[in-house]
Amino acid sequence: MLIAHFIAAAIAPLLVRLWGRNAFLALAVVPGAATVWALFQLPTILGGGALSGSVEWAPAFSLRLGLHMDVLGLVMTLIAAGVGTLILVYCARYFSDSEPGLGRFAGVFVAFAGAMLGLVLADDLIQLFVYWELTTVFSYLLIGHSTELKESRRSAMTALTVTTFGGLTMLVGMIMLGETAGTYVISEIVAAPPEGVLIEVALGLIMVGAMSKSALFPFSLWLPAAMRAPTPVSGYLHAAAMVKAGVYLVARLTPAFPDSAVWTSMALGFGVLTMVLGGWKALRQYDLKLVLAYGTISQLGFLIALLGTGTRAAALAGISMLIAHSLFKAPLFLVVGIIDHGTGTRDLRELSGLRKSMPGTFWTSVLALASMAGLPPMLGFAAKELAFGAYEGGVADTVVLVGMVVGSTLTVAYTLRFLWGAFFDKPDVAPTPVHGPGPLFLAPAALMAGLSLLGGPLSSWIDPLLALYADSVPLAPGAYETHLALWHGFELPLLLSAVCLAGGFLLFRVRSTVVWIGTRASVVDPDRVYRRMLAGLENLALQVTGSTQRGSLPVYLGTILVSLVVVAGYWVISEPIWDGDYPPVRLWDTPIQIIPAVIIAATALLTLFMRRRLFAVILVGTGGYGMAAMFYLLGAPDLALTQFLVETVSLVVFVLVLRRFPSHFSAPALKGRRVWNLAIGVSTGTLVAAMTWFALAGRQETSISELYPEAAKEAGGYNIISVLLVDVRSWDTMGEISVLVAAAAGVASLMFVRRTQPRKAPGGVMAVSVTSAGQEPAEGRTRIDLGGLRMAPESLHVKPQWNHTWLPGADALPTERRSVIFEVVSRFLFPVIMVISVYLLLTGHGAVGGGFAGGIVAGLAFIVRYLAGGRYELYNTAWVQPGVLIGLGLAISTGVAIGGAIFGDEVLAGGDFYVNLWILGEPHITVSLFFDIGVYLLVIGLILDILRSLGARIDEQIERDAARARATARPGAPEPAEEVTS
């Protein structure tokens, strides 16, 4: 199910491009299938069973990829997938085909649904956190869908900042909980919960994360701001899915820690306070979405309080209200979208008469609002009756019950405010012109409201399922077992419900006074406080940065190195490690190693005296080649090859960048500064060399490297280095190629304002007339101003024919930048280098080479083409976008890695086999070869991206600057175009 969601998210933009908004109907099939699948699990769950599955992730750290579905997971799956299905259907009529970024929105929405599904089914704390943060990122993208609006971007950033802060706080608590419990598996922690002061601290940190995600006070400011998002986002993220993540986390851990003072006090205190403050705030809103937004905050506080109480009665009421809330709040948001879509406004002061003009929408709203207010026979009424009956103990229970009654009274009041403001006639407002919704537009909201109506009479049928969760929480002292039912008789909860209805109706009748009091009594604006906190943090950061970051790289590096020498050197001197029994120092294995050592030392010293940047770069590169030679002499040909190739590419990149720098360094440092720098360098080098030698010479156990040859054979390879990178240390390699992708994106973002580049050199046949000054060109020909160039023949016709067979882009270069010898040599070298790169790719697991080395060699082939033919040659040769190669390479490597978990025992599991190619032999094929192919493509894409960014882009800037300089030299000449062509 999870994989299907993310596959659907990946192809969603394509589907939207092909089918327009109707693509949402196809995308709804994925969460719809998940909903049907979950319903088929009802017999298993009702029988007291659970569904579990896991794959070992990092066994040494007790981490695994695990999924677990019990009754709580089933309920949350039905909410996340079921409501998601209906809202995707709603999107098919809410949006128009011309909506900007609709494909991106569809993909992110489905991905969010998949992340939410993974969150509620995750059986590992770290895995849950990963899905938690995915929902944060996806919600940021959805809230900021209207990227052209500043308020949308600001609202998205507010949500991201607040929820990320809570998520990181929660992560610390999860690590403390997992380490103390000895496992990160949630089902095992719940079955055998640990105890102690450290656990109380961990639970407090986890509760902060839940509060931030579910918008409890003081983190509730992000949810009203998020109403800038399209209505489907509000209906799903802020009514049914994302804000339920914190509620789900509380419900998941409460059965393990029902007696935790920190857990229950935070849930009850902040929950009831949020319920009252959110309801009071909703009474002062004029935007229908804001009325529902603050109402959502109030209801979330109600849910957290119920599910965090730690008693069976409260747990049953909480999970019942959890379902009821999704079934009444999501359709209300969809109704607001219908009203906004049909009238163009959400301001209740401007709406009038919609009860008659939109009868279907009105009755849908009536059902949902009745459940929200707790009127019989709705599911919301049955759940609220249970909630009021769950607190019949001492003083603390009485305080909590009073708070919930006050909050429910406010709920009734803003329910009436919504109904009156959206649908009823207003004497001073003309009837609002409206076009009614189509059947498919209204159906999702009507279906959920209808289920809310059925939930009340069928509550006794639902009770056995929900009781399975409630039974995991102990009964309160002296309490009796309660059940979900529509009618409990004439008891205290019924009386309190009547009080809530009467009080809410009274508050609605005096709504103008309530608004007046609320406006003047509001002394603290959370959004303003948040903005001031951010401004203060920014000012502090500027002050600290201004004091410490002086803009001098030598100062930064010197500070780091001095700290290293002082901290590490102190321990070396205070407790001399040279007193141990160490073998004698061996200066070299063979005297020939002196040659690269002298080259490395000499180039490092000569670099200090260079004033020209190019010479310094060449010396640094020479030192790198010396290091490659040293690797080779030490018996590491793979490292030597990689070092040589990387050094070559680095030299080219440095030279490309130096074109935009002055040829010489700035004025040399003072003599005192040079002496100080020399002292730092000598001290650091001596310390690092000594620590390295002592660490190696002081080994007490047998080196692990002795096991590498046998491990390589088991993986089907003979090249130990390649086996290490692709099999033994495969997670490292996955991280490294991900860093390469990030680096490529960073380099490109520094250079490109626009990504589109001309893909062909200016070509074709151009007929020109070169005439004397003052004469007009012949008919059909073009005048070319040659500046001061004097031509004797007045009728000379220039008709250049561009060569499109080999190096066609070179024809666009000025004559002085072309080299016939270089072009001929590059024509010979390019195919040879490409063949060598493929050879290194295929032989990497058994001999010197690999995907990384092969990719760099292929990149060097493209570098040769670029240097010979210029930027247009680069575009013609590498016609595939670098981003496509990078993404394809990462996808292949990741797919092979995940395939190890699906078809093998663990992630990135290796394997090998032989293929009979008849007369061509029987090559040895390893699974790692396919992983290396991904690395190969990724490295080629990275080098092409660097060439386009630091090569072609700088070429374009240089050409434009030259054209601008020529234009400036000629008064009255027009400004050059963005693309300058010959």
Secondary structure, DSSP 4 states (H G I P E B T S, - for coil): -HHHHHHHHHHHHHHHHHHGGGHHHHHTHHHHHHHHHHHHTHHHHHTT--EEEEEEEEGGGTEEEEEEE-HHHHHHHIIIIIHHHHHHHHHHHHS-TT-TTHHHHHHHHHHHHHHHHHHHHB-BHHHHHHHHHHHHHHHHHHHT--TT-HHHHHHHHHHHHHHHHHHHHHHHHHHHHHHHHT--BHHHHHHS---SHHHHHHHHHHHHHHHHHTT-TTSTTHHHHGGGS-HHHHHHHTTTSHHHHHHHHHHHHTTT-TT-HHHHHHHHHHHHHHHHHHHHHHTT--BHHHHHHHHHHHHHHHHHHHHTS-SHHHHHHHHHHHHHHHHHHHHHHHHHHHHHHHHS--BTTT---HHHH-HHHHHHHHHHHHHHHT-TTSHHHHHHHHHHTT--SSHHHHHHHHHHHHHHHHHHHHHHHHHHHHHS--TTSPPPP--PPPHHHHHHHHHHHHHHHHHTTTHHHHHHHHHHHHTTSPPPTT-------S---SSHHHHHHHHHHHHHHHHHHTHHHHHHHHHHH----HHHHHHHHHHHHHHHHHHHHHHH--S-HHHHHHHHHHHHHHHHHHHHHHS-GGGS--PPP---SSGGGHHHHHHHHHHHHHHTT--BHHHHHHHHHHHHHHHHHHHHHTT-HHHHHHHHHHHHHHHHHHHHHHTTS-SB-SSPPPHHHHHHHHHHHHHHHHHHHHHHHHHHHT--S--GGGGHHHHHHHTT-S-HHHHIIIIITHHHHHHHHHHHHHHHHHHHHHH-SS-----S-S-S---EEE--TTPPPPTT-EE---TT---S-TTEEE------SSSGGGGGS-GGG--HHHHHHHHHHHHHHHHHHHHHHHHTTTSS--HHHHHHHHHHHHHHHHHHHHHHHHHHH--S-HHHHHHHHHHHHHHHHHHHHHHSSSTT---EEE---GGG---EEEHHHHHHHHHHHHHHHHHHHHIIIIIIHHHHHHHHHHHHHHHHHSTTPPPPPSS---
